[in-house]
Amino acid sequence: MESAMNYRTAKWSEVVQHEFGFDWNIPYNTPFPRPLPMADRVIETTVPVETESGPLNCVVWSPNGEPLQRPLVLLGHGGTGHKKSPYLVWFAMRLVTDYNLVAAAIDHLPQHGDRGGVSNIRNAIDWTGASATFDEAIDSIVDDWQATIRTLVNRIEVDETKIGYWGHSGGTLMGIPLLAKTPGISAAALGKWGLEGTEELREIFPDEFPEVVNRHKKDAPQLKCAIHYSINMDDNLFMQSGQIDLFNRLGSSRKVLWAEPGNHVAESYNSIAYQLQFLGDTLTDNQ
């Protein structure tokens, strides 16, 4: 007999594995080994997007049989993840089934998913493939996201006045520049990034991290949307002081900080449930 899940004390990864029935670290481009729960209430489609850097595919999750003009949440995967990572699919399905929103994801980091498909973070961070400089590479991905928004507004007819963004770690790396250049995004759940890295992070980003810090220092004050920001107090990649420093630099007057124990990949279900509620309530005016 299957044991009951104690959601109050569970890790997010445990909840995903419990509900989906398989490990959430399934390799890129590997079919899910079993049908997903909630699938009968969610429509998953792939929408082609034309960008200046070339075509890409966007995965869209929307309510089954619901009318159009729903709020949209963009989902930014983390390092070594991709647009169909099980945790991203789970989060998308919960946005759809719990809050009647539309969710969408692209492979937004260089060398990830359809952009290359990586097995570890070191060979994932190859910024030279997109542009000549780091800032140009970042701006190219921002352009891809903005092209995705335009396509979904026209093709899916989502509500362009109610757009949100979710992304931790690498999702925040790209999320902050995106939010700085896209004032139409009105709510975001970010986290697990900072302006001061540990020695472990500096081994991963020996050259690129100072450029990331400079870009985030420039972009963070421009963020004006409602923000939920998560930090892990025992993060093995980012110093706690650097995470709080980045949070304090965010220009939004509507921001909340969530701190909990754990290393970089740790995440409680309570934290994720609150992020879902934050995005759902903010984008549906249920505050």
Buried (B, 14 or more C-beta within 10 A) or exposed (E): EEEEBEEEEBBBBBBBBBBBBEEBEBEBEEEBEEEBBBEEEBBBEEBEBEBEBEEBBBBBBBBEEBEEEBBBBBBBBBBBBBBBBBBBBBBBBBBBBEBBBBBBBBBBBBBBBBBBBBEEBBEBBBBEEBBEEBBEBBBBBBBBBBBBBBBBBEBBEBBBEBBBBBBBBBBBBBBBBBBBBBEEBBBBBBBBBBBBBBEEBEEBBEEBBEBBBEBBBBBBEBBBBBBBBBBBEEBBBBBBEBBBBBBEBBBBEEBBBBBBEBEBBBBBBBBBBBBBBBBBBBBBEEE
